[in-house]
Amino acid sequence: MSFVSHVECTVCGQHHPWTRLTTVCERCGQMLAVRYDLPRVAASLDKDTLRGRPPGMYRFRELTPLADGEEPVTLGEGSTPLLRMPRLATHLGLRRIWAKDEGQNPTGSFKARGLGMAITRARTLGVRGFVIPSAGNAGGAAAAYGARAGLPVAVIVPRATPAGAVAEALITGARVFTIEGSIADAGKIVASVAPRVGWFDLSTLKEPYRLEGKKTMGLELAEQLDWRLPDVLLYPTGGGTGLVGIPKGFEELREIGWISGASPRIFAIQAEGCAPVVKAFKEGADVTTPWPNPTTQAAGLRVPSPFAGRQMLRILRQSGGGALAVSDKAIEDAQRLVARLEGIWTVPEAAALVAALMQMADAGDVRRDDEIVMIFTGAGIKYEPPPLPSPIDLSGSEADIVARVCAALGS
Ligand SMILES: Cc1ncc(COP(=O)(O)O)c(C=O)c1O
């Protein structure tokens, strides 16, 4: 049974039927969101039933947009661990830090949730193929879920996209095109190509279902904290699907009566070389303006004009949070630090959160006792690593090698 009531414009409120394919609002061109019959969800689902279900994001089935009997296109996404970070906390002089490790998803990033959900719905609604502009991980995930669904995918990425994500898209059978320019330039090409080839444009937030996949991070987080919410949430912000999706999940849980109390202060973290949300937040603007010449090694943060800028800024302000940009040097240092202290080789985008948290702790923007959650959006292994020491190459007799290893280890 499905609990969706309709699809609604997040700006003008226009209702759209959810039984046919929708993209953006037919009236004002803004982003759409799925709405549920929440009293019926509350009457149909309880926490004990949920606890007994197998892992994966579809255990929240009543709060997903699946139609009656619709089988998801799945690779087992969701149910990622919420890891305590005690050594990092001590290092920063804080007490309770968690990382939701989205790198443990299929395809190595949180993009699996959104693309899995979007491709599931699009397949059901009759789509024959997909075109997607991407910073890397979304294209890789679209290609993987497209393969799983038996549908063709074309990915258009900037030339500087991490090789691992490009390889992932190629090995799963997508046609991959690299271009000079940013994801915004790729988006313009996709918008022209999709109608000409008759495939669906999977651009960030230009259809309502990707958001529902990302939302499940918020549902899981609340459950993992035993139906409380943290004090502070840090999110590496590019297009903003998670930044918009996670609080949507919290609000739905609140409406069905499963959580109460204050919502977290939400912070958008960006790179200094591409920080349109930070700039707009600091200037008190309602919308972002395009960031010229975006440059950062954190590919997923190279989004110069996010479509959902307006919605993100509203969320940041309503939550009492903020927005902060960090340098690429700080990102690299943080990436090594969190790997050394906690054993997690995370993506540069997520390492930006650690760098930002350091600044926030120094500036007193977080309190020592605050419970802080960072969304570690992907696994670093798909990216070029930060500068590291070279391994020590040894040759000679076995006895020589043993002696030199022991000397290097200090005995
Ligand atoms: C690893 C990683 N983190 C963060 C982001 C930004 O995510 P969002 O578009 O939800 O803001 C991306 C987007 O490509 C990404 O790949």
The ligand as an SDF file (V2000), in Angstrom:
LIG
                    3D

 16 16  0  0  0  0  0  0  0  0999 V2000
   30.8390   12.7450   -1.8390 C   0  0  0  0  0  0  0  0  0  0  0  0
   29.8770   13.8770   -2.0150 C   0  0  0  0  0  0  0  0  0  0  0  0
   29.5890   14.6430   -0.9580 N   0  0  0  0  0  0  0  0  0  0  0  0
   28.7360   15.6960   -1.0500 C   0  0  0  0  0  0  0  0  0  0  0  0
   28.1370   16.0220   -2.2500 C   0  0  0  0  0  0  0  0  0  0  0  0
   27.1610   17.1530   -2.3040 C   0  0  0  0  0  0  0  0  0  0  0  0
   25.8830   16.6240   -2.1080 O   0  0  0  0  0  0  0  0  0  0  0  0
   24.5530   17.3990   -2.3490 P   0  0  0  0  0  0  0  0  0  0  0  0
   24.3900   17.5260   -3.8180 O   0  0  0  0  0  0  0  0  0  0  0  0
   23.4900   16.5850   -1.7010 O   0  0  0  0  0  0  0  0  0  0  0  0
   24.7050   18.7340   -1.6900 O   0  0  0  0  0  0  0  0  0  0  0  0
   28.3770   15.2270   -3.3800 C   0  0  0  0  0  0  0  0  0  0  0  0
   27.7380   15.5200   -4.6750 C   0  0  0  0  0  0  0  0  0  0  0  0
   28.2110   15.1830   -5.7320 O   0  0  0  0  0  0  0  0  0  0  0  0
   29.2730   14.1200   -3.2620 C   0  0  0  0  0  0  0  0  0  0  0  0
   29.5500   13.3220   -4.3030 O   0  0  0  0  0  0  0  0  0  0  0  0
  1  2  1  0
  2  3  1  0
  2 15  2  0
  3  4  2  0
  4  5  1  0
  5  6  1  0
  5 12  2  0
  6  7  1  0
  7  8  1  0
  8  9  2  0
  8 10  1  0
  8 11  1  0
 12 13  1  0
 12 15  1  0
 13 14  2  0
 15 16  1  0
M  END
$$$$
